[in-house]
Amino acid sequence: MSETIGFIGLGLLGMPVARNLLTSGYTLKIYNRTASKVEPLLALGGTQRYSPQDVVTSGGIVVSVMSDDAALESIVSSEGFLERLGKGGVHLAMSTVAPETSRKMAALHAEHGCLYVEAPVFGRPEAAAARELWVCCAGEQAAKERVRPLLEAISQGIFDFGEQVGAANIVKLCGNFLIISAGRSIAEALTMAANNGVDPNAVVDMLTTTLFSCFIYQSYGARIVANSGVYQSNWIAVKDTGLFEQTAQKAGGSAPLAHLLHEIMQENLLS
Amino acid sequence: MSETIGFIGLGLLGMPVARNLLTSGYTLKIYNRTASKVEPLLALGGTQRYSPQDVVTSGGIVVSVMSDDAALESIVSSEGFLERLGKGGVHLAMSTVAPETSRKMAALHAEHGCLYVEAPVFGRPEAAAARELWVCCAGEQAAKERVRPLLEAISQGIFDFGEQVGAANIVKLCGNFLIISAGRSIAEALTMAANNGVDPNAVVDMLTTTLFSCFIYQSYGARIVANSGVYQSNWIAVKDTGLFEQTAQKAGGSAPLAHLLHEIMQENLLS
């Protein structure tokens, strides 16, 4: 594990991922827009760089964990990034973005002889810290094999959706849509029960030990009860319900549930 | 188990419930609107009756499994039914109805000195046949204790929501809403994936072994994949999303997701 890896993006997810790579023995050259965030990682052996291209080793591996499509595009198009990555270099992109953004990125990398692996992950920051993310990946086989040890170091499981970049982000958007739909449904059910005099705890206990005895219902159920029946929106929920709907529409379909969830997540964010 | 039980309603759910009570050793007097449906149960020791009141033993137990609020109300208000059930008699009502219908039924029974236990169940007909229903119940404690052996004979678990009739139907409507919401969400996700060239089987495999590793997602996931991404509507889905929305609204809340699901279930039923 002596290979030096470039690492870009220390957000809520990127920070624990970088920390786990460092404690697994990887050497990281790290860039983050807000430079001060790199500091806690220096003690773990990380080194700080001040531009995207400066984390890149020719023909090496660079990992990015960006917040959205625009942030990912801005890194890839930043001065010297692709030129330096060059022939045989691999970009492991862990952001959740539109599949077409991912395909556009893959094409740009191909123009410079480098490879693009998309690997969006499921899991909250606590799961990332505990190396319990679930990874969806897609990209050229040899490139996926090269980055596999990194993905193993940060996750509890890797699901491979083939060589066509875009597929893993489609699955990720499906999963986020199902999570947000479940969360909002739980909130609507528990509010209906509470308003009618039934203890939401009893409803959650019954349903999550029988029909819905799985992680999402158990964790969101408990959290929504504690939050007085409210499923908290955030910008990720707004972004991903929007991307889901766009992706459905661009393929000629409709997504009325995603449309409503996008509206509700937006309203709850503003209120 | 020598007590003779009255039994009304041999629909998709009532039939396997009656069969399991008979094979558990109960003697049943059975009424069904379509009389010919009783025939297969005669060989198991059931006896046929031709009106609701004729299945009733004074002070005994009568079980009903009706399709909706109107059918339940018509049984309870039928000639001689409550009069004959009389003092100490117990009506175990397994239909899924509006909580206010259930409360109205309980009040009518109280006027005649008899007791009303609501016990809506979760489970498809196959689960009912295998004694794998989940029961939600509410009603007076002594009455619930009296009917408990019957519920144990037909289910894999009983959840008691107290003495206030209505509570168990509120929980049942919450559960059906969550099931229908999950089913429709899975359909929307798998259709989006398939339209974008991703194998729905791979999506279901990934999600139901990780975040959603529970009965509803596994069974509906497989069924929806087999049905080309369509979540089949039926009159129960239309009825219960409608009852959920009404119950939310009557308590002063709104239920935008239930409203949309009700519309979608209605459209899919008609098309």
Interface residues (C-beta under 8 A of the other chain):
Chain A: P99 F122 W134 C136 G157 F159 F161 Q164 G166 A167 I170 V171 L173 C174 G175 F177 L178 I179 S181 A182 R184 S185 I186 E188 A189 L190 T191 M192 A193 N195 N196 G197 V198 A202 V203 M206 L207 T210 L211 F212 S213 C214 F215 I216 Y217 F244 T247 A248 A251 G252 G253 A255 P256 L257 A258 L260 L261 I264
Chain B: P99 F122 W134 C136 G157 F159 F161 Q164 G166 A167 I170 V171 L173 C174 G175 F177 L178 I179 S181 A182 R184 S185 I186 E188 A189 L190 T191 M192 A193 N195 N196 G197 V198 A202 V203 M206 L207 T210 L211 F212 S213 C214 F215 I216 Y217 F244 T247 A248 A251 G252 G253 A255 P256 L257 A258 L260 L261 I264
